[in-house]
């Protein structure tokens, strides 16, 4: 996101609008060479018509903005947070997420840079925070979650997500994801390992979800179903993710 904002600033200095920004970043950031090309081919009048007004630029930047105000119970010392996303391509391959851990408290934030499509970034965005929440739970609370999942009760949620109006989840995979999460909860109970260090819990969640993304595609291998096709897309694409946990104080 910082690169995009920086790029917008440089292009503004060259008197080009945000429409040119979208074109340049689709070509892996070679904005200077492409900029010279546009300067040769566009007339002064065409360049002026391509520019956006300050209001249009502001609307573009705020198109995927999310602002959340928190009460003391939700955020502790964090009273609010804001996120925004400026797409570099269409459709957007990247995802962002924000959630509250309902069982342990604290806030989770993540940014997921999708590669070769948005399938993997979307899957990680939908699932990672639940895996982190499981990794942070004490044994007794983990057993409670396990029993609730066995009884298929939906009231014991692990996280509360703060979603933008443009955010969505993949309903097609909901049941498959639930089975994998249940297996992780069961394995965690058998290991009986409580992670006092948040960094260890984050690492465990990342590693286990990565393993599940691959194993799900292998389990359904060669089945001509929509579930398999989606699992395969997730497994063969990729993403680079960064997550942070703000413990409730």
Secondary structure, DSSP 8 states (H G I E B T S, - for coil): -HHHHHHHHHHHHTT--HHHHHHHHTTTT-HHHHHHHHHHHS-HHHHHHH---HHHHHHHHTTT-EEEE--HHHHTT--EEEE----SSSS---EEEEEEETTT--EEEEEEEEESSSHHHHHHHHHHHHHHHHHH--HHHHHHHHHHHHTT-SS--SEEE---TT----GGGHHHHHHHHHHHHHHHHHHT----SHHHHHHHHHHHHHHHHHHHHHHTTT--SHHHHHHHHHHHSEEEEEEEEE---
